[in-house]
Amino acid sequence: MVDAMYGCDNDTSVQRRMSRELHDVIIESDYRQIIQNPQIGAVIIATPVATHFDLARQALEHDKHVLLEKPLTSSMEDARALVKLAASRDLRLMVDHITVYSGVARKLKELIINDELGKILYFDAVRSNLGMLQYDVNVVWDLAIHEFAMLDYLLGELPVAVSGVGSAHHGPHEEIAHATLFYRNGAAAHVHVSWISPVRIRRMIIGGTKKMIVFDDTLDAEKVKLYDSGVGVSTGHEANRRDVTYRANGFRAVEYTSGEPMLAMLDEFFRSITEHRDPLTDGLAGMRMVGILSAVEKSMKDRGATISLD
Ligand SMILES: NC(=O)c1ccc[n+]([C@@H]2O[C@H](COP(=O)([O-])OP(=O)(O)OC[C@H]3O[C@@H](n4cnc5c(N)ncnc54)[C@H](O)[C@@H]3O)[C@@H](O)[C@H]2O)c1
């Protein structure tokens, strides 16, 4: 039960806009008025990444449950400290990995759990548009995190190693990048992200031994298709010869429940508080993403060197 809602932004023009548009929200000019208010039980932090750790730490120290926009923090050290602090005070710490809260994500997870795809061989995703160049993080921290969070949710396991290449053309941060995540069973996830693409692409292919998924979020209908396609290889009678067969039996559009992921994500945050349990994308999930992002960034600085994740 929410008795009152408060909002805050450093910027006075944003404060004025919030006052105009959010009639049920009490607008404060300094975040400390919110964090130190004993009537407030939970805070949502949607500020630039570099400010996440300090704001969340102060909120947790004042016994508030915390929901942070992605990514959780800008370093593993900070992520670990927040997870530890929240656990020591028995508070919920959640990060908004929004892709996980879509109807498509739930449907893909169901298909994987029901073994419709077979063994997952690869994941191939592109997320590109023209903009928005960020001043504080590179394109991997800004965009690829959506794909990494989806992979974390769908596969339920961490990659064993990562590599990444990227380039910056208009500032210090990479604006276009390719990241590869390597999994223990040989599967690989390739993620291409860009802020400098002339077209908006939101496409994901998941290849399994039985079936393959193509998800195109830019389509108006039939966004998710399940293809009965695959490759079979058997050793021929002659040495050094392989018999390769290709299966291409068309596709069927997959139905899924649509809904606003942001509402589902907020619902999960408030339920986790009232039900006294960890949310789906808890601090540990946030920490796993920060680990992957940091490793990809390190690899990009070394032109794609493979970085193992311990
Ligand atoms: N989940 C998503 O799909 C998604 C999409 C966009 C942005 N984000 C995340 O949201 C966060 C914010 O991104 P943005 O693009 O909205 O940034 P932004 O810079 O446009 O807005 C951040 C706002 O925070 C305010 N602010 C900064 N420090 C403050 C403080 N100490 N107290 C009060 N207000 C403060 C700024 O005045 C600004 O208005 C980032 O973590 C970003 O990664 C998530």
The ligand as an SDF file (V2000), in Angstrom:
LIG
                    3D

 44 48  0  0  0  0  0  0  0  0999 V2000
   16.0660    0.2940  -18.8530 N   0  0  0  0  0  0  0  0  0  0  0  0
   16.2130    1.0280  -19.9500 C   0  0  0  0  0  0  0  0  0  0  0  0
   15.7880    0.6420  -21.0340 O   0  0  0  0  0  0  0  0  0  0  0  0
   16.9220    2.3630  -19.8590 C   0  0  0  0  0  0  0  0  0  0  0  0
   16.8000    3.2960  -20.8870 C   0  0  0  0  0  0  0  0  0  0  0  0
   17.4560    4.5240  -20.7550 C   0  0  0  0  0  0  0  0  0  0  0  0
   18.2300    4.7840  -19.6330 C   0  0  0  0  0  0  0  0  0  0  0  0
   18.3500    3.8290  -18.6700 N   0  0  0  0  0  0  0  0  0  0  0  0
   19.1730    4.0800  -17.4760 C   0  0  0  0  0  0  0  0  0  0  0  0
   18.5700    5.1170  -16.7180 O   0  0  0  0  0  0  0  0  0  0  0  0
   19.5820    5.8680  -16.0460 C   0  0  0  0  0  0  0  0  0  0  0  0
   19.4280    7.3380  -16.4120 C   0  0  0  0  0  0  0  0  0  0  0  0
   19.6160    7.4800  -17.7940 O   0  0  0  0  0  0  0  0  0  0  0  0
   19.0080    8.7440  -18.5630 P   0  0  0  0  0  0  0  0  0  0  0  0
   19.3050    8.5500  -19.9920 O   0  0  0  0  0  0  0  0  0  0  0  0
   17.6000    8.9800  -18.1240 O   0  0  0  0  0  0  0  0  0  0  0  0
   19.9460    9.8870  -17.9780 O   0  0  0  0  0  0  0  0  0  0  0  0
   19.7160   11.4630  -18.0010 P   0  0  0  0  0  0  0  0  0  0  0  0
   21.0610   12.0650  -17.7900 O   0  0  0  0  0  0  0  0  0  0  0  0
   18.8770   11.8490  -19.1530 O   0  0  0  0  0  0  0  0  0  0  0  0
   18.8000   11.7250  -16.7120 O   0  0  0  0  0  0  0  0  0  0  0  0
   19.3030   11.5260  -15.4420 C   0  0  0  0  0  0  0  0  0  0  0  0
   18.6300   12.5400  -14.5150 C   0  0  0  0  0  0  0  0  0  0  0  0
   19.1440   12.3100  -13.2050 O   0  0  0  0  0  0  0  0  0  0  0  0
   19.2890   13.5830  -12.5710 C   0  0  0  0  0  0  0  0  0  0  0  0
   20.2350   13.4370  -11.4660 N   0  0  0  0  0  0  0  0  0  0  0  0
   21.5490   13.1460  -11.5360 C   0  0  0  0  0  0  0  0  0  0  0  0
   22.0810   13.0700  -10.2850 N   0  0  0  0  0  0  0  0  0  0  0  0
   21.0680   13.3080   -9.4180 C   0  0  0  0  0  0  0  0  0  0  0  0
   20.9720   13.3490   -8.0040 C   0  0  0  0  0  0  0  0  0  0  0  0
   22.0270   13.1350   -7.2280 N   0  0  0  0  0  0  0  0  0  0  0  0
   19.7800   13.6290   -7.4510 N   0  0  0  0  0  0  0  0  0  0  0  0
   18.7040   13.8710   -8.2280 C   0  0  0  0  0  0  0  0  0  0  0  0
   18.7190   13.8160   -9.5760 N   0  0  0  0  0  0  0  0  0  0  0  0
   19.8930   13.5390  -10.1600 C   0  0  0  0  0  0  0  0  0  0  0  0
   19.7560   14.5130  -13.6670 C   0  0  0  0  0  0  0  0  0  0  0  0
   19.4780   15.8620  -13.3570 O   0  0  0  0  0  0  0  0  0  0  0  0
   18.9370   14.0110  -14.8620 C   0  0  0  0  0  0  0  0  0  0  0  0
   17.7180   14.7170  -15.0060 O   0  0  0  0  0  0  0  0  0  0  0  0
   20.9170    5.2440  -16.4740 C   0  0  0  0  0  0  0  0  0  0  0  0
   21.2870    4.3080  -15.5070 O   0  0  0  0  0  0  0  0  0  0  0  0
   20.5840    4.5470  -17.7750 C   0  0  0  0  0  0  0  0  0  0  0  0
   21.4540    3.4700  -18.0390 O   0  0  0  0  0  0  0  0  0  0  0  0
   17.6900    2.6470  -18.7590 C   0  0  0  0  0  0  0  0  0  0  0  0
  1  2  1  0
  2  3  2  0
  2  4  1  0
  4  5  1  0
  4 44  2  0
  5  6  2  0
  6  7  1  0
  7  8  2  0
  8  9  1  0
  8 44  1  0
  9 10  1  0
  9 42  1  0
 10 11  1  0
 11 12  1  0
 11 40  1  0
 12 13  1  0
 13 14  1  0
 14 15  2  0
 14 16  1  0
 14 17  1  0
 17 18  1  0
 18 19  2  0
 18 20  1  0
 18 21  1  0
 21 22  1  0
 22 23  1  0
 23 24  1  0
 23 38  1  0
 24 25  1  0
 25 26  1  0
 25 36  1  0
 26 27  1  0
 26 35  1  0
 27 28  2  0
 28 29  1  0
 29 30  1  0
 29 35  2  0
 30 31  1  0
 30 32  2  0
 32 33  1  0
 33 34  2  0
 34 35  1  0
 36 37  1  0
 36 38  1  0
 38 39  1  0
 40 41  1  0
 40 42  1  0
 42 43  1  0
M  CHG  2   8   1  16  -1
M  END
$$$$
